[in-house]
Amino acid sequence: MKSFLEKGINFLFPVNCCCCGGELKLSFNGSLCSGCSGSLEIINSAGCLFCGKPFKEFYGIHNCGEIKTNIDDFYVAGYYSGNIRKVIIEFKYERKKYLGKLLGQLLNDLYLTRINERLDLIMPVPLTGERKRRRGYNQAEVLARELSNFSGIKMKKRILIKTRETETQSLLKKSERLKNIRGVFKAKKKLFGKSILLVDDVATTGATLQSCSGELKKSGAEKVTAVVVAHG
């Protein structure tokens, strides 16, 4: 039975589902109604080792046309469509930072389902200080912290940095994305023999994650596993 206090808070401070706008109750997850939560298209799939595009019947390089990869394993929780897309947009662009817990749970489910080993460190794809100030937070860092809390793997956010601002990747063609992001990440510490779990929200061409992974490998990382909430 709901407490009088809980009923009062629900009445005075109604919370709405970030997908359908329906009113939520305090006892739910504070993000999605049960209907929208149940309609999330979760696939927890391995992906192309370059772009991350999910596939089910084989493992390796998919048909993105790229052969060389810096990523050893690539896993995707879902597709960038439907309610997952809505949640990511609200989280990333509308400053609804609290949605990071829901998305972090999706990544932890992916970790438990597909990754059968203990990795040394979790790292987020970094932003420049200016971009982080404009956005309010680094969405990948929020996801990495939540995944760290769920999994117990230590998160390090200051080892991998972005040295300069770049054009927004989503506005560029594939060939332009690879050029745009080349050489902009730097590892400030040697990582000899370390296994890294690299976290981002969305992968499309894989250019950003490839660039980050390449720098981690140059700094001595033995293995880089990439995980993203969605591909698309």
mmCIF file of the C-alpha atoms, coordinates in Angstrom:
data_MODEL
# 
_entry.id   MODEL 
# 
loop_
_atom_site.group_PDB 
_atom_site.id 
_atom_site.type_symbol 
_atom_site.label_atom_id 
_atom_site.label_alt_id 
_atom_site.label_comp_id 
_atom_site.label_asym_id 
_atom_site.label_entity_id 
_atom_site.label_seq_id 
_atom_site.pdbx_PDB_ins_code 
_atom_site.Cartn_x 
_atom_site.Cartn_y 
_atom_site.Cartn_z 
_atom_site.occupancy 
_atom_site.B_iso_or_equiv 
_atom_site.pdbx_formal_charge 
_atom_site.auth_seq_id 
_atom_site.auth_comp_id 
_atom_site.auth_asym_id 
_atom_site.auth_atom_id 
_atom_site.pdbx_PDB_model_num 
ATOM 1   C CA . MET A 1 1   ? 0.000  0.000   0.000   1.00 0.00 ? 1   MET A CA 1 
ATOM 2   C CA . LYS A 1 2   ? 1.344  3.401   -0.961  1.00 0.00 ? 2   LYS A CA 1 
ATOM 3   C CA . SER A 1 3   ? 2.295  5.692   1.887   1.00 0.00 ? 3   SER A CA 1 
ATOM 4   C CA . PHE A 1 4   ? 0.479  8.966   2.440   1.00 0.00 ? 4   PHE A CA 1 
ATOM 5   C CA . LEU A 1 5   ? 3.755  10.825  1.747   1.00 0.00 ? 5   LEU A CA 1 
ATOM 6   C CA . GLU A 1 6   ? 4.275  9.060   -1.579  1.00 0.00 ? 6   GLU A CA 1 
ATOM 7   C CA . LYS A 1 7   ? 0.727  9.855   -2.690  1.00 0.00 ? 7   LYS A CA 1 
ATOM 8   C CA . GLY A 1 8   ? 1.237  13.482  -1.694  1.00 0.00 ? 8   GLY A CA 1 
ATOM 9   C CA . ILE A 1 9   ? 4.492  13.807  -3.649  1.00 0.00 ? 9   ILE A CA 1 
ATOM 10  C CA . ASN A 1 10  ? 2.922  12.210  -6.725  1.00 0.00 ? 10  ASN A CA 1 
ATOM 11  C CA . PHE A 1 11  ? 0.074  14.724  -6.523  1.00 0.00 ? 11  PHE A CA 1 
ATOM 12  C CA . LEU A 1 12  ? 2.229  17.819  -5.928  1.00 0.00 ? 12  LEU A CA 1 
ATOM 13  C CA . PHE A 1 13  ? 5.166  16.922  -8.209  1.00 0.00 ? 13  PHE A CA 1 
ATOM 14  C CA . PRO A 1 14  ? 3.936  14.742  -11.070 1.00 0.00 ? 14  PRO A CA 1 
ATOM 15  C CA . VAL A 1 15  ? 6.679  13.247  -13.255 1.00 0.00 ? 15  VAL A CA 1 
ATOM 16  C CA . ASN A 1 16  ? 6.099  12.432  -16.901 1.00 0.00 ? 16  ASN A CA 1 
ATOM 17  C CA . CYS A 1 17  ? 7.410  9.602   -19.038 1.00 0.00 ? 17  CYS A CA 1 
ATOM 18  C CA . CYS A 1 18  ? 10.149 11.003  -21.271 1.00 0.00 ? 18  CYS A CA 1 
ATOM 19  C CA . CYS A 1 19  ? 8.766  9.070   -24.261 1.00 0.00 ? 19  CYS A CA 1 
ATOM 20  C CA . CYS A 1 20  ? 4.978  9.303   -24.229 1.00 0.00 ? 20  CYS A CA 1 
ATOM 21  C CA . GLY A 1 21  ? 4.490  12.094  -21.693 1.00 0.00 ? 21  GLY A CA 1 
ATOM 22  C CA . GLY A 1 22  ? 2.232  10.000  -19.483 1.00 0.00 ? 22  GLY A CA 1 
ATOM 23  C CA . GLU A 1 23  ? 2.348  10.639  -15.751 1.00 0.00 ? 23  GLU A CA 1 
ATOM 24  C CA . LEU A 1 24  ? 4.618  8.410   -13.738 1.00 0.00 ? 24  LEU A CA 1 
ATOM 25  C CA . LYS A 1 25  ? 4.304  7.327   -10.161 1.00 0.00 ? 25  LYS A CA 1 
ATOM 26  C CA . LEU A 1 26  ? 7.046  7.886   -7.623  1.00 0.00 ? 26  LEU A CA 1 
ATOM 27  C CA . SER A 1 27  ? 7.464  4.156   -7.139  1.00 0.00 ? 27  SER A CA 1 
ATOM 28  C CA . PHE A 1 28  ? 8.423  3.584   -10.794 1.00 0.00 ? 28  PHE A CA 1 
ATOM 29  C CA . ASN A 1 29  ? 11.868 4.209   -12.306 1.00 0.00 ? 29  ASN A CA 1 
ATOM 30  C CA . GLY A 1 30  ? 11.401 7.953   -12.760 1.00 0.00 ? 30  GLY A CA 1 
ATOM 31  C CA . SER A 1 31  ? 12.110 7.773   -16.501 1.00 0.00 ? 31  SER A CA 1 
ATOM 32  C CA . LEU A 1 32  ? 9.706  5.614   -18.507 1.00 0.00 ? 32  LEU A CA 1 
ATOM 33  C CA . CYS A 1 33  ? 6.204  4.314   -18.024 1.00 0.00 ? 33  CYS A CA 1 
ATOM 34  C CA . SER A 1 34  ? 5.810  0.540   -18.030 1.00 0.00 ? 34  SER A CA 1 
ATOM 35  C CA . GLY A 1 35  ? 4.466  0.573   -21.608 1.00 0.00 ? 35  GLY A CA 1 
ATOM 36  C CA . CYS A 1 36  ? 7.378  2.546   -23.060 1.00 0.00 ? 36  CYS A CA 1 
ATOM 37  C CA . SER A 1 37  ? 9.904  0.628   -21.001 1.00 0.00 ? 37  SER A CA 1 
ATOM 38  C CA . GLY A 1 38  ? 8.534  -2.637  -22.337 1.00 0.00 ? 38  GLY A CA 1 
ATOM 39  C CA . SER A 1 39  ? 8.772  -1.421  -25.930 1.00 0.00 ? 39  SER A CA 1 
ATOM 40  C CA . LEU A 1 40  ? 12.507 -0.644  -25.858 1.00 0.00 ? 40  LEU A CA 1 
ATOM 41  C CA . GLU A 1 41  ? 14.109 -2.627  -28.666 1.00 0.00 ? 41  GLU A CA 1 
ATOM 42  C CA . ILE A 1 42  ? 16.963 -4.278  -26.770 1.00 0.00 ? 42  ILE A CA 1 
ATOM 43  C CA . ILE A 1 43  ? 19.171 -6.594  -28.818 1.00 0.00 ? 43  ILE A CA 1 
ATOM 44  C CA . ASN A 1 44  ? 22.386 -6.904  -26.711 1.00 0.00 ? 44  ASN A CA 1 
ATOM 45  C CA . SER A 1 45  ? 24.316 -7.830  -29.831 1.00 0.00 ? 45  SER A CA 1 
ATOM 46  C CA . ALA A 1 46  ? 27.938 -8.106  -30.865 1.00 0.00 ? 46  ALA A CA 1 
ATOM 47  C CA . GLY A 1 47  ? 28.744 -5.674  -33.646 1.00 0.00 ? 47  GLY A CA 1 
ATOM 48  C CA . CYS A 1 48  ? 31.107 -5.026  -36.508 1.00 0.00 ? 48  CYS A CA 1 
ATOM 49  C CA . LEU A 1 49  ? 34.582 -4.475  -35.076 1.00 0.00 ? 49  LEU A CA 1 
ATOM 50  C CA . PHE A 1 50  ? 34.864 -1.211  -36.981 1.00 0.00 ? 50  PHE A CA 1 
ATOM 51  C CA . CYS A 1 51  ? 31.453 0.495   -37.052 1.00 0.00 ? 51  CYS A CA 1 
ATOM 52  C CA . GLY A 1 52  ? 29.547 -1.467  -34.409 1.00 0.00 ? 52  GLY A CA 1 
ATOM 53  C CA . LYS A 1 53  ? 26.655 -2.369  -36.688 1.00 0.00 ? 53  LYS A CA 1 
ATOM 54  C CA . PRO A 1 54  ? 24.882 -5.268  -34.961 1.00 0.00 ? 54  PRO A CA 1 
ATOM 55  C CA . PHE A 1 55  ? 24.810 -8.711  -36.500 1.00 0.00 ? 55  PHE A CA 1 
ATOM 56  C CA . LYS A 1 56  ? 23.703 -12.098 -35.254 1.00 0.00 ? 56  LYS A CA 1 
ATOM 57  C CA . GLU A 1 57  ? 25.114 -14.861 -37.420 1.00 0.00 ? 57  GLU A CA 1 
ATOM 58  C CA . PHE A 1 58  ? 28.841 -14.152 -37.604 1.00 0.00 ? 58  PHE A CA 1 
ATOM 59  C CA . TYR A 1 59  ? 31.533 -12.143 -35.887 1.00 0.00 ? 59  TYR A CA 1 
ATOM 60  C CA . GLY A 1 60  ? 34.265 -9.942  -37.337 1.00 0.00 ? 60  GLY A CA 1 
ATOM 61  C CA . ILE A 1 61  ? 34.199 -7.080  -39.813 1.00 0.00 ? 61  ILE A CA 1 
ATOM 62  C CA . HIS A 1 62  ? 30.753 -6.275  -41.194 1.00 0.00 ? 62  HIS A CA 1 
ATOM 63  C CA . ASN A 1 63  ? 29.970 -4.740  -44.582 1.00 0.00 ? 63  ASN A CA 1 
ATOM 64  C CA . CYS A 1 64  ? 30.996 -1.177  -43.680 1.00 0.00 ? 64  CYS A CA 1 
ATOM 65  C CA . GLY A 1 65  ? 33.954 -1.475  -46.057 1.00 0.00 ? 65  GLY A CA 1 
ATOM 66  C CA . GLU A 1 66  ? 36.582 -0.948  -43.369 1.00 0.00 ? 66  GLU A CA 1 
ATOM 67  C CA . ILE A 1 67  ? 39.120 -3.636  -42.562 1.00 0.00 ? 67  ILE A CA 1 
ATOM 68  C CA . LYS A 1 68  ? 41.625 -2.270  -40.044 1.00 0.00 ? 68  LYS A CA 1 
ATOM 69  C CA . THR A 1 69  ? 40.198 -1.843  -36.561 1.00 0.00 ? 69  THR A CA 1 
ATOM 70  C CA . ASN A 1 70  ? 41.557 -0.754  -33.188 1.00 0.00 ? 70  ASN A CA 1 
ATOM 71  C CA . ILE A 1 71  ? 38.633 -2.312  -31.306 1.00 0.00 ? 71  ILE A CA 1 
ATOM 72  C CA . ASP A 1 72  ? 38.879 -5.905  -30.083 1.00 0.00 ? 72  ASP A CA 1 
ATOM 73  C CA . ASP A 1 73  ? 35.190 -6.367  -29.185 1.00 0.00 ? 73  ASP A CA 1 
ATOM 74  C CA . PHE A 1 74  ? 32.190 -4.154  -29.972 1.00 0.00 ? 74  PHE A CA 1 
ATOM 75  C CA . TYR A 1 75  ? 28.793 -4.545  -28.296 1.00 0.00 ? 75  TYR A CA 1 
ATOM 76  C CA . VAL A 1 76  ? 25.517 -2.687  -28.830 1.00 0.00 ? 76  VAL A CA 1 
ATOM 77  C CA . ALA A 1 77  ? 22.501 -2.607  -26.511 1.00 0.00 ? 77  ALA A CA 1 
ATOM 78  C CA . GLY A 1 78  ? 19.934 -1.480  -29.097 1.00 0.00 ? 78  GLY A CA 1 
ATOM 79  C CA . TYR A 1 79  ? 19.140 0.411   -32.288 1.00 0.00 ? 79  TYR A CA 1 
ATOM 80  C CA . TYR A 1 80  ? 19.007 4.206   -32.487 1.00 0.00 ? 80  TYR A CA 1 
ATOM 81  C CA . SER A 1 81  ? 15.280 4.248   -33.168 1.00 0.00 ? 81  SER A CA 1 
ATOM 82  C CA . GLY A 1 82  ? 11.960 4.302   -31.363 1.00 0.00 ? 82  GLY A CA 1 
ATOM 83  C CA . ASN A 1 83  ? 12.000 4.880   -27.623 1.00 0.00 ? 83  ASN A CA 1 
ATOM 84  C CA . ILE A 1 84  ? 15.724 4.301   -27.224 1.00 0.00 ? 84  ILE A CA 1 
ATOM 85  C CA . ARG A 1 85  ? 16.333 7.214   -29.598 1.00 0.00 ? 85  ARG A CA 1 
ATOM 86  C CA . LYS A 1 86  ? 13.851 9.379   -27.682 1.00 0.00 ? 86  LYS A CA 1 
ATOM 87  C CA . VAL A 1 87  ? 15.530 8.650   -24.361 1.00 0.00 ? 87  VAL A CA 1 
ATOM 88  C CA . ILE A 1 88  ? 19.021 9.354   -25.728 1.00 0.00 ? 88  ILE A CA 1 
ATOM 89  C CA . ILE A 1 89  ? 17.924 12.670  -27.245 1.00 0.00 ? 89  ILE A CA 1 
ATOM 90  C CA . GLU A 1 90  ? 16.311 13.774  -23.978 1.00 0.00 ? 90  GLU A CA 1 
ATOM 91  C CA . PHE A 1 91  ? 19.391 12.678  -22.030 1.00 0.00 ? 91  PHE A CA 1 
ATOM 92  C CA . LYS A 1 92  ? 21.955 14.193  -24.383 1.00 0.00 ? 92  LYS A CA 1 
ATOM 93  C CA . TYR A 1 93  ? 20.373 17.436  -25.568 1.00 0.00 ? 93  TYR A CA 1 
ATOM 94  C CA . GLU A 1 94  ? 17.637 18.318  -23.064 1.00 0.00 ? 94  GLU A CA 1 
ATOM 95  C CA . ARG A 1 95  ? 19.849 18.073  -19.951 1.00 0.00 ? 95  ARG A CA 1 
ATOM 96  C CA . LYS A 1 96  ? 17.856 15.230  -18.413 1.00 0.00 ? 96  LYS A CA 1 
ATOM 97  C CA . LYS A 1 97  ? 20.912 13.800  -16.747 1.00 0.00 ? 97  LYS A CA 1 
ATOM 98  C CA . TYR A 1 98  ? 18.865 11.469  -14.554 1.00 0.00 ? 98  TYR A CA 1 
ATOM 99  C CA . LEU A 1 99  ? 18.134 9.343   -17.643 1.00 0.00 ? 99  LEU A CA 1 
ATOM 100 C CA . GLY A 1 100 ? 21.764 8.258   -17.477 1.00 0.00 ? 100 GLY A CA 1 
ATOM 101 C CA . LYS A 1 101 ? 20.835 5.738   -14.779 1.00 0.00 ? 101 LYS A CA 1 
ATOM 102 C CA . LEU A 1 102 ? 18.328 4.020   -17.071 1.00 0.00 ? 102 LEU A CA 1 
ATOM 103 C CA . LEU A 1 103 ? 20.784 3.960   -19.995 1.00 0.00 ? 103 LEU A CA 1 
ATOM 104 C CA . GLY A 1 104 ? 23.579 2.851   -17.688 1.00 0.00 ? 104 GLY A CA 1 
ATOM 105 C CA . GLN A 1 105 ? 21.426 -0.077  -16.623 1.00 0.00 ? 105 GLN A CA 1 
ATOM 106 C CA . LEU A 1 106 ? 21.030 -1.034  -20.285 1.00 0.00 ? 106 LEU A CA 1 
ATOM 107 C CA . LEU A 1 107 ? 24.814 -1.005  -20.653 1.00 0.00 ? 107 LEU A CA 1 
ATOM 108 C CA . ASN A 1 108 ? 25.244 -3.088  -17.521 1.00 0.00 ? 108 ASN A CA 1 
ATOM 109 C CA . ASP A 1 109 ? 22.752 -5.637  -18.839 1.00 0.00 ? 109 ASP A CA 1 
ATOM 110 C CA . LEU A 1 110 ? 24.791 -5.693  -22.052 1.00 0.00 ? 110 LEU A CA 1 
ATOM 111 C CA . TYR A 1 111 ? 27.987 -6.183  -20.056 1.00 0.00 ? 111 TYR A CA 1 
ATOM 112 C CA . LEU A 1 112 ? 26.525 -9.058  -18.050 1.00 0.00 ? 112 LEU A CA 1 
ATOM 113 C CA . THR A 1 113 ? 24.993 -10.683 -21.135 1.00 0.00 ? 113 THR A CA 1 
ATOM 114 C CA . ARG A 1 114 ? 27.834 -10.438 -23.662 1.00 0.00 ? 114 ARG A CA 1 
ATOM 115 C CA . ILE A 1 115 ? 31.168 -9.758  -21.934 1.00 0.00 ? 115 ILE A CA 1 
ATOM 116 C CA . ASN A 1 116 ? 32.486 -12.796 -20.121 1.00 0.00 ? 116 ASN A CA 1 
ATOM 117 C CA . GLU A 1 117 ? 35.581 -11.301 -18.524 1.00 0.00 ? 117 GLU A CA 1 
ATOM 118 C CA . ARG A 1 118 ? 36.665 -8.815  -15.912 1.00 0.00 ? 118 ARG A CA 1 
ATOM 119 C CA . LEU A 1 119 ? 38.141 -5.695  -17.491 1.00 0.00 ? 119 LEU A CA 1 
ATOM 120 C CA . ASP A 1 120 ? 40.555 -3.340  -15.747 1.00 0.00 ? 120 ASP A CA 1 
ATOM 121 C CA . LEU A 1 121 ? 39.103 0.106   -16.407 1.00 0.00 ? 121 LEU A CA 1 
ATOM 122 C CA . ILE A 1 122 ? 36.044 1.868   -17.785 1.00 0.00 ? 122 ILE A CA 1 
ATOM 123 C CA . MET A 1 123 ? 36.666 5.026   -19.816 1.00 0.00 ? 123 MET A CA 1 
ATOM 124 C CA . PRO A 1 124 ? 34.206 7.411   -21.476 1.00 0.00 ? 124 PRO A CA 1 
ATOM 125 C CA . VAL A 1 125 ? 34.702 8.986   -24.883 1.00 0.00 ? 125 VAL A CA 1 
ATOM 126 C CA . PRO A 1 126 ? 35.847 12.487  -23.832 1.00 0.00 ? 126 PRO A CA 1 
ATOM 127 C CA . LEU A 1 127 ? 34.554 15.924  -24.787 1.00 0.00 ? 127 LEU A CA 1 
ATOM 128 C CA . THR A 1 128 ? 36.498 19.168  -24.849 1.00 0.00 ? 128 THR A CA 1 
ATOM 129 C CA . GLY A 1 129 ? 35.990 21.401  -21.837 1.00 0.00 ? 129 GLY A CA 1 
ATOM 130 C CA . GLU A 1 130 ? 34.100 23.929  -23.958 1.00 0.00 ? 130 GLU A CA 1 
ATOM 131 C CA . ARG A 1 131 ? 31.657 21.347  -25.354 1.00 0.00 ? 131 ARG A CA 1 
ATOM 132 C CA . LYS A 1 132 ? 31.113 19.910  -21.879 1.00 0.00 ? 132 LYS A CA 1 
ATOM 133 C CA . ARG A 1 133 ? 30.345 23.368  -20.479 1.00 0.00 ? 133 ARG A CA 1 
ATOM 134 C CA . ARG A 1 134 ? 27.843 24.084  -23.264 1.00 0.00 ? 134 ARG A CA 1 
ATOM 135 C CA . ARG A 1 135 ? 26.093 20.743  -22.866 1.00 0.00 ? 135 ARG A CA 1 
ATOM 136 C CA . GLY A 1 136 ? 26.258 20.734  -19.071 1.00 0.00 ? 136 GLY A CA 1 
ATOM 137 C CA . TYR A 1 137 ? 27.932 17.326  -18.819 1.00 0.00 ? 137 TYR A CA 1 
ATOM 138 C CA . ASN A 1 138 ? 29.605 14.655  -20.919 1.00 0.00 ? 138 ASN A CA 1 
ATOM 139 C CA . GLN A 1 139 ? 26.908 12.092  -21.624 1.00 0.00 ? 139 GLN A CA 1 
ATOM 140 C CA . ALA A 1 140 ? 29.480 9.317   -22.142 1.00 0.00 ? 140 ALA A CA 1 
ATOM 141 C CA . GLU A 1 141 ? 31.020 10.115  -18.762 1.00 0.00 ? 141 GLU A CA 1 
ATOM 142 C CA . VAL A 1 142 ? 27.619 9.870   -17.061 1.00 0.00 ? 142 VAL A CA 1 
ATOM 143 C CA . LEU A 1 143 ? 27.029 6.486   -18.710 1.00 0.00 ? 143 LEU A CA 1 
ATOM 144 C CA . ALA A 1 144 ? 30.510 5.285   -17.777 1.00 0.00 ? 144 ALA A CA 1 
ATOM 145 C CA . ARG A 1 145 ? 29.986 6.278   -14.150 1.00 0.00 ? 145 ARG A CA 1 
ATOM 146 C CA . GLU A 1 146 ? 26.651 4.477   -13.990 1.00 0.00 ? 146 GLU A CA 1 
ATOM 147 C CA . LEU A 1 147 ? 28.168 1.375   -15.575 1.00 0.00 ? 147 LEU A CA 1 
ATOM 148 C CA . SER A 1 148 ? 31.015 1.559   -13.076 1.00 0.00 ? 148 SER A CA 1 
ATOM 149 C CA . ASN A 1 149 ? 28.543 1.757   -10.196 1.00 0.00 ? 149 ASN A CA 1 
ATOM 150 C CA . PHE A 1 150 ? 26.619 -1.244  -11.500 1.00 0.00 ? 150 PHE A CA 1 
ATOM 151 C CA . SER A 1 151 ? 29.608 -3.402  -12.460 1.00 0.00 ? 151 SER A CA 1 
ATOM 152 C CA . GLY A 1 152 ? 32.171 -2.470  -9.825  1.00 0.00 ? 152 GLY A CA 1 
ATOM 153 C CA . ILE A 1 153 ? 34.841 -1.744  -12.473 1.00 0.00 ? 153 ILE A CA 1 
ATOM 154 C CA . LYS A 1 154 ? 36.826 1.417   -11.746 1.00 0.00 ? 154 LYS A CA 1 
ATOM 155 C CA . MET A 1 155 ? 36.089 4.376   -14.028 1.00 0.00 ? 155 MET A CA 1 
ATOM 156 C CA . LYS A 1 156 ? 38.868 6.758   -15.124 1.00 0.00 ? 156 LYS A CA 1 
ATOM 157 C CA . LYS A 1 157 ? 37.764 9.919   -16.922 1.00 0.00 ? 157 LYS A CA 1 
ATOM 158 C CA . ARG A 1 158 ? 40.961 11.996  -17.106 1.00 0.00 ? 158 ARG A CA 1 
ATOM 159 C CA . ILE A 1 159 ? 43.356 9.588   -18.829 1.00 0.00 ? 159 ILE A CA 1 
ATOM 160 C CA . LEU A 1 160 ? 41.834 9.916   -22.303 1.00 0.00 ? 160 LEU A CA 1 
ATOM 161 C CA . ILE A 1 161 ? 41.279 13.533  -23.361 1.00 0.00 ? 161 ILE A CA 1 
ATOM 162 C CA . LYS A 1 162 ? 40.095 15.390  -26.441 1.00 0.00 ? 162 LYS A CA 1 
ATOM 163 C CA . THR A 1 163 ? 42.669 17.993  -27.416 1.00 0.00 ? 163 THR A CA 1 
ATOM 164 C CA . ARG A 1 164 ? 40.609 20.269  -29.667 1.00 0.00 ? 164 ARG A CA 1 
ATOM 165 C CA . GLU A 1 165 ? 37.070 21.003  -30.737 1.00 0.00 ? 165 GLU A CA 1 
ATOM 166 C CA . THR A 1 166 ? 35.748 19.330  -33.884 1.00 0.00 ? 166 THR A CA 1 
ATOM 167 C CA . GLU A 1 167 ? 32.687 19.551  -36.085 1.00 0.00 ? 167 GLU A CA 1 
ATOM 168 C CA . THR A 1 168 ? 29.677 17.603  -34.812 1.00 0.00 ? 168 THR A CA 1 
ATOM 169 C CA . GLN A 1 169 ? 30.082 14.073  -36.178 1.00 0.00 ? 169 GLN A CA 1 
ATOM 170 C CA . SER A 1 170 ? 26.359 13.523  -36.828 1.00 0.00 ? 170 SER A CA 1 
ATOM 171 C CA . LEU A 1 171 ? 26.366 16.386  -39.372 1.00 0.00 ? 171 LEU A CA 1 
ATOM 172 C CA . LEU A 1 172 ? 29.151 14.888  -41.492 1.00 0.00 ? 172 LEU A CA 1 
ATOM 173 C CA . LYS A 1 173 ? 29.430 12.192  -44.136 1.00 0.00 ? 173 LYS A CA 1 
ATOM 174 C CA . LYS A 1 174 ? 31.317 8.991   -43.289 1.00 0.00 ? 174 LYS A CA 1 
ATOM 175 C CA . SER A 1 175 ? 34.523 10.017  -45.073 1.00 0.00 ? 175 SER A CA 1 
ATOM 176 C CA . GLU A 1 176 ? 34.382 13.424  -43.401 1.00 0.00 ? 176 GLU A CA 1 
ATOM 177 C CA . ARG A 1 177 ? 33.870 11.880  -39.949 1.00 0.00 ? 177 ARG A CA 1 
ATOM 178 C CA . LEU A 1 178 ? 37.062 9.847   -40.180 1.00 0.00 ? 178 LEU A CA 1 
ATOM 179 C CA . LYS A 1 179 ? 39.069 12.929  -41.159 1.00 0.00 ? 179 LYS A CA 1 
ATOM 180 C CA . ASN A 1 180 ? 37.310 15.186  -38.638 1.00 0.00 ? 180 ASN A CA 1 
ATOM 181 C CA . ILE A 1 181 ? 38.199 13.038  -35.624 1.00 0.00 ? 181 ILE A CA 1 
ATOM 182 C CA . ARG A 1 182 ? 41.703 11.895  -36.634 1.00 0.00 ? 182 ARG A CA 1 
ATOM 183 C CA . GLY A 1 183 ? 44.398 12.710  -34.088 1.00 0.00 ? 183 GLY A CA 1 
ATOM 184 C CA . VAL A 1 184 ? 42.194 14.650  -31.658 1.00 0.00 ? 184 VAL A CA 1 
ATOM 185 C CA . PHE A 1 185 ? 42.375 12.220  -28.709 1.00 0.00 ? 185 PHE A CA 1 
ATOM 186 C CA . LYS A 1 186 ? 45.343 11.755  -26.414 1.00 0.00 ? 186 LYS A CA 1 
ATOM 187 C CA . ALA A 1 187 ? 46.081 9.358   -23.551 1.00 0.00 ? 187 ALA A CA 1 
ATOM 188 C CA . LYS A 1 188 ? 47.874 11.138  -20.703 1.00 0.00 ? 188 LYS A CA 1 
ATOM 189 C CA . LYS A 1 189 ? 49.057 7.944   -19.007 1.00 0.00 ? 189 LYS A CA 1 
ATOM 190 C CA . LYS A 1 190 ? 50.625 4.672   -20.082 1.00 0.00 ? 190 LYS A CA 1 
ATOM 191 C CA . LEU A 1 191 ? 48.254 1.721   -19.960 1.00 0.00 ? 191 LEU A CA 1 
ATOM 192 C CA . PHE A 1 192 ? 50.592 -1.227  -20.431 1.00 0.00 ? 192 PHE A CA 1 
ATOM 193 C CA . GLY A 1 193 ? 48.711 -4.524  -20.342 1.00 0.00 ? 193 GLY A CA 1 
ATOM 194 C CA . LYS A 1 194 ? 45.387 -2.944  -19.367 1.00 0.00 ? 194 LYS A CA 1 
ATOM 195 C CA . SER A 1 195 ? 42.001 -4.019  -20.712 1.00 0.00 ? 195 SER A CA 1 
ATOM 196 C CA . ILE A 1 196 ? 39.716 -1.041  -21.291 1.00 0.00 ? 196 ILE A CA 1 
ATOM 197 C CA . LEU A 1 197 ? 35.922 -0.839  -21.545 1.00 0.00 ? 197 LEU A CA 1 
ATOM 198 C CA . LEU A 1 198 ? 35.281 2.219   -23.738 1.00 0.00 ? 198 LEU A CA 1 
ATOM 199 C CA . VAL A 1 199 ? 31.815 3.778   -23.385 1.00 0.00 ? 199 VAL A CA 1 
ATOM 200 C CA . ASP A 1 200 ? 29.723 6.042   -25.621 1.00 0.00 ? 200 ASP A CA 1 
ATOM 201 C CA . ASP A 1 201 ? 26.037 6.645   -26.203 1.00 0.00 ? 201 ASP A CA 1 
ATOM 202 C CA . VAL A 1 202 ? 25.691 6.127   -29.985 1.00 0.00 ? 202 VAL A CA 1 
ATOM 203 C CA . ALA A 1 203 ? 27.860 4.674   -32.745 1.00 0.00 ? 203 ALA A CA 1 
ATOM 204 C CA . THR A 1 204 ? 27.198 5.231   -36.451 1.00 0.00 ? 204 THR A CA 1 
ATOM 205 C CA . THR A 1 205 ? 30.409 4.902   -38.473 1.00 0.00 ? 205 THR A CA 1 
ATOM 206 C CA . GLY A 1 206 ? 32.572 4.003   -35.487 1.00 0.00 ? 206 GLY A CA 1 
ATOM 207 C CA . ALA A 1 207 ? 35.038 6.800   -36.306 1.00 0.00 ? 207 ALA A CA 1 
ATOM 208 C CA . THR A 1 208 ? 35.128 8.337   -32.817 1.00 0.00 ? 208 THR A CA 1 
ATOM 209 C CA . LEU A 1 209 ? 35.495 5.026   -31.005 1.00 0.00 ? 209 LEU A CA 1 
ATOM 210 C CA . GLN A 1 210 ? 38.158 3.879   -33.476 1.00 0.00 ? 210 GLN A CA 1 
ATOM 211 C CA . SER A 1 211 ? 40.168 7.045   -32.903 1.00 0.00 ? 211 SER A CA 1 
ATOM 212 C CA . CYS A 1 212 ? 39.898 6.700   -29.113 1.00 0.00 ? 212 CYS A CA 1 
ATOM 213 C CA . SER A 1 213 ? 40.815 3.016   -29.221 1.00 0.00 ? 213 SER A CA 1 
ATOM 214 C CA . GLY A 1 214 ? 43.824 3.687   -31.415 1.00 0.00 ? 214 GLY A CA 1 
ATOM 215 C CA . GLU A 1 215 ? 45.193 6.166   -28.894 1.00 0.00 ? 215 GLU A CA 1 
ATOM 216 C CA . LEU A 1 216 ? 44.601 3.742   -26.011 1.00 0.00 ? 216 LEU A CA 1 
ATOM 217 C CA . LYS A 1 217 ? 46.465 1.039   -27.913 1.00 0.00 ? 217 LYS A CA 1 
ATOM 218 C CA . LYS A 1 218 ? 49.375 3.441   -28.582 1.00 0.00 ? 218 LYS A CA 1 
ATOM 219 C CA . SER A 1 219 ? 49.576 3.990   -24.832 1.00 0.00 ? 219 SER A CA 1 
ATOM 220 C CA . GLY A 1 220 ? 49.957 0.277   -24.206 1.00 0.00 ? 220 GLY A CA 1 
ATOM 221 C CA . ALA A 1 221 ? 46.414 -0.989  -23.682 1.00 0.00 ? 221 ALA A CA 1 
ATOM 222 C CA . GLU A 1 222 ? 46.279 -4.693  -24.422 1.00 0.00 ? 222 GLU A CA 1 
ATOM 223 C CA . LYS A 1 223 ? 42.574 -4.815  -25.251 1.00 0.00 ? 223 LYS A CA 1 
ATOM 224 C CA . VAL A 1 224 ? 39.811 -2.306  -25.936 1.00 0.00 ? 224 VAL A CA 1 
ATOM 225 C CA . THR A 1 225 ? 36.174 -3.344  -25.760 1.00 0.00 ? 225 THR A CA 1 
ATOM 226 C CA . ALA A 1 226 ? 33.633 -0.764  -26.957 1.00 0.00 ? 226 ALA A CA 1 
ATOM 227 C CA . VAL A 1 227 ? 30.059 -0.608  -25.677 1.00 0.00 ? 227 VAL A CA 1 
ATOM 228 C CA . VAL A 1 228 ? 27.323 1.771   -26.808 1.00 0.00 ? 228 VAL A CA 1 
ATOM 229 C CA . VAL A 1 229 ? 23.658 2.170   -25.979 1.00 0.00 ? 229 VAL A CA 1 
ATOM 230 C CA . ALA A 1 230 ? 22.625 2.293   -29.637 1.00 0.00 ? 230 ALA A CA 1 
ATOM 231 C CA . HIS A 1 231 ? 23.779 1.999   -33.221 1.00 0.00 ? 231 HIS A CA 1 
ATOM 232 C CA . GLY A 1 232 ? 22.275 4.047   -36.002 1.00 0.00 ? 232 GLY A CA 1 
# 
